[in-house]
Amino acid sequence: MAVLLEIKNASKRYGDQVLLDDASATITDDGKIGFIGRNGAGKSTLLKIILGEEELDSGEIVRHPRLKLGYLRQHDPFLPGETALEYLVRDSGRPDWKCGEVAGRFELKTAQLAGPVQKLSGGWQTRLKLAALLLHEPTLLLLDEPTNFLDLRTQILLEHFLHGYREACLIVSHDRAFLGATCDQTLDLSHGRLTVFPGKVEAFLQHQREKLEHVERTNAAVLAKRRQLEDFIARNKARASTASRARSKSRQLERLEIEEAESATPTATIRCPAVSPRQGPAVRCRDLAIGYAAGPETPARTIAAGIDVEIVHGSRAAIVGDNGQGKTTFLRTLVGSLPPLAGGLKWGHGCEIGTYAQHVYTSLPSDDTVLGHLERQARLGTKQQQILDLAGAMLFRGKAVEKRIGVLSGGERARLCMAGLLLGPFNVLVLDEPGNHLDVETVDALARALVEYEGTVIFTSHDRSFMRTVATTVIEVDKGRVVNSLGDYAAYLAAVTQEIDAAEAGARPAAAGGRRTATPPAPRKTGGRSDREIRKEIANLERLIARLDAEKRERNAALLAATDPAEALRLHTEASAVAERLVAAEERWLELQAEIGA
C-alpha cells in the first residue's frame, strides 16, 4: 500500500470564509473514498487544488511519482462532426479496438460509436466521457458528483465498473446509495478540517452521531456535578467548621471542564404547503402524444404517443426512464410549457400546480432580492420568520437574503425557486430533479417533507434513496411509450439491475467495426490466473451464494405471507431477480471448481 497523495497542513480561504484550516489527509493506492461535506464546505475547491487549478494559501500537496489523475470533465470536449469512436481515439491515443472494448463496458455499441457525438443524449455523452477517462488508465480517479444527471442504468453501470476498478478513487457525491455501493472509506470536510474514516459513509455518520451523543452525555454529567458542588460550596463556605471542605470542593469544581462539542451545521427544516386532502384523479392523459412541433427549419418530432396515464390525488408519482427518453418532455407537457401534439390532457378541478424545473428557475426576475422574491411567493399570512427559516434551509442565511437574483449562481437560483415553491399555496408539485444543487441533509429533509405532504407530487430524480423514500407509484418513459409500471420503485430498480446483470453476463468484448479484441473473448474465462487467485474468487463466490440464498428465503417467506396483490408482485419480482443472480453465482462456482481440479 503506497501513499498516492498527501495533504499536509492545508489552509485556504475566500474572504471571511474558511474552507481549509490546517487540514491534513492521506490517499493510498488501494482506497475508494467517498468525499462528503455540506454544500459550500470546499469539496470542489479541494479537487481543483489537487488538479493544480488552484493554489493553497499555505500547506502542501505531496504527490507520488506514479500518481496519474483522471478527472471527469463537465464541459464537452468534442470536436464538431466527429464520431464517438473518433473522439475516443483522438482523446486517448489508443487503438480503435481498445476504445471499443472500454466503451462496451458502458453499453456504447457499434452504431453509437460510428455516429456523430452531437446526436447522443446528455446521458450517453457522459458515458462516452467516462470511457475516455478510463482509457487514460489513471491511478487516482476524481469524480465530482458523477450521478448528477446520470440515469439509473448509467449509475448502475458506473457502480459495476468501479467494483472491478483496481486503482484509487475519490468520489464527491450527495448520493449515499452510490457512495455506499462503491466506496469503502470516507473523507469528511467540516469546519475546515479533513477527517479520514476507515469505513463506509453510513458507518461514519453513525460514528459521528454516537460521538456527539457521548459528548452530550458527558457534559450533562459534568454540569450536574457542577451544580452539586456549587450548592455545597454556597451552603458551607461561610461556616468555619466546613470552610476547608468548601475550599476543597472549589478546587474540585475548577478541575471540571465541559468538553467542546463541534458546533453542528444547521439542519434544514422544510415544510411543504399545508393543503386539504382531495380525492379522485389529479391529472388524466388520454391518447396523448408529446414532443416538439415543427419549426421554420425543423420538422415535428414525436417523443411518445398513445399515452393513457392517470395520477390520483395524494399520490407521489416518480417518472423514470433512461436519459433522452422524454421524462422532462412529459413533465413540461403536464404543466403546459409544451403543448400536446395530439390527444387529451386534463387536470382535476381545483388543482393549484407549482413547478420546479430548469426553465423556471433560469427565468427568475434578476432585479429582485432573495427575500423579496420569497415574500411575494409565500401564501398570505406567512410569517417572515417562517420565510427566513426556509431561506436558511436553502443556504440563504444572514445577509445572503439581501442578494439580487441577478448575481446568484445557477445552483443558488435553483434553491431559491425550490424555497418559493414550498412557501406557496400549491396542492400539486411537479418537480424535475429537485435534489440537484442540494446537499445530503437538505435532500433528506425535502424527502421527509414530501412524505408528509397531503397534496400530489409528480417528480423525476436520479437519487435512488430519494426515490425509494418518496415514490408511491412509478410511471416509466421508454421507447416512445409512457406507462404505469407495475410495482413500486424497489421493483423497478430490481428489474433494471437484473436486465443489466443479464446483459453483462452475456456480453462478449467485440471491437468497434466488428473486429475481435486482443483480450479473451469470453469474460468468464480465468486462464492465466494462479490457483491462489482462483481460490480467492471461489471464497468470494461462496460468501455471495450464502447471502443470496438467505435473501431468496426471506423474500419467498414474505411472498407467502403477502395479502396485497401489488406487494406480492413486487416481492415476486425481487425474488426472481435474486434467484437468477444465485443461479449465475452457482454456475460460476462450478466452473471454477472444474478449473481448479483440472
FENGIDA-V860170 format. One line per field, one symbol per residue. ss: DSSP state (~ for helix, > for strand, _ for the rest). psi: psi as a letter, one per 40 degrees, with the letter a starting at -180 (. if undefined). burial: b if it has 24 or more other C-alpha atoms within 12 Angstrom, else e. Layout:
ss->???
psi->???
burial->???
This chain:
ss->__>>>>>>>>>>>>__>>>>>>>>>>>>___>>>>>______~~~~~~~~~______>>>>>>_____>>>___________>~~~~~~~~~___~~~~~~~~~_____~~~~~_>~~~__~~~~~~~~~~~~~~____>>>>>_______~~~~~~~~~~~~~___>>>>>___~~~~~~~__>>>>>>__>>>>>___~~~~~~~~~~~~~~~~~~~~~~~~~~~~~~~~~~~~______~~~~~~~~~~~~~_________________________>>>>>>>>>>>>________>>>>>>>>>>>>___>>>>>______~~~~~~~~~______>>>>>>_____>>>>_~~~~_______>~~~~~~~~______~~~~~~~~~~____~~~~~_>~~~__~~~~~~~~~~~~~~____>>>>>_______~~~~~~~~~~~~~___>>>>>___~~~~~~~__>>>>>>__>>>>>___~~~~~~~~~~~~~~~~~____>_~~~_>______________~~~~~~~~~~~~~~~~~~~~~~~~~~~~~~~___~~~~~~~~~~~~~~~~~~~~~~~~~~~~~~~~~_
psi->hihdhhhhfhhhihbehhdhgfiiihhieehhhhhiiihededdddddddeeeiiidiaihhhidehhihhhhdihfiiheiidddddddddeiiddddddddddffhiddddeiiddeiiddddddddddddddefiehhhhhfdehehiddddddddddddeheiiihhhiehdddddedieihhhhhfeihhhhfiidddddddddddddddddddddddddddddddddddedehddeddddddddddddehihhhhhhihhhhhhhihhihiiiahdihhhfhhiahiiadeiiihhdiifhgihhiieighhhiiiiededdddddddeeehiidiaihhiihehhhhhhidedeefihdeiiddddddddiihehiddddddddddffgibedeeiiddeiiddddddddddddeeafhehhhhhfdeieiiddddddddddddeheahhhiiiehdddddddheihhhhhfeihihhhaadddddddddddddddddeihgiiieeiiieihdheeieieiiddddddddddddddddddddddddddddddehdhdddddddddddddddddddddddddddddddde.
burial->eeebbbbeebbbbeeeebbbbbbbbbbbbbbbbbbbbbbbbbbbbbbebbbeeeebeeebbebeeebbbbbbbeeeebeeeebbbbbbbebbebebbbbbbbbbbbbbbbebbbeebbebebbbbbbbbbbbbbbbbbbbbbbbbbbbbbbbbbbbbbbebbeebebbbbbbbbbbbbbbbbbbbbbbbbbbbbbbbebbbbebbeeeeeeeeeeeeeeeeeeeebeebbebbeeeeeeeeeeeebbebbeebeeeeeeeeeeeeeebbbbbbebeeeeebbbebeebbbbbeeeeeeeeebbbbebbbbbbbbbbbbbbbbbbbbbbbbbbbbbeeeebbeebbbbeeebbbbbbbbebbeebeeeebbbbbbbebbeeeeeeebbbbbbbbbbbeeeebebbbeebeebbbbbbbbbbbbbbbbbbbbbbbbbbbbbbbbbbbbbbbbbbbbbbbbbbbbbbbbbbbbbbbbbbbbebbbbbbbbbbbbbbbbbbbebbeebeeebbbbbeeeebeeeeeebebeeeeeeebeebbeebeeebeebbeebeebbeebeeeeeeebbbbbbbbbbbbbbbbebbbebbeebeeeeee
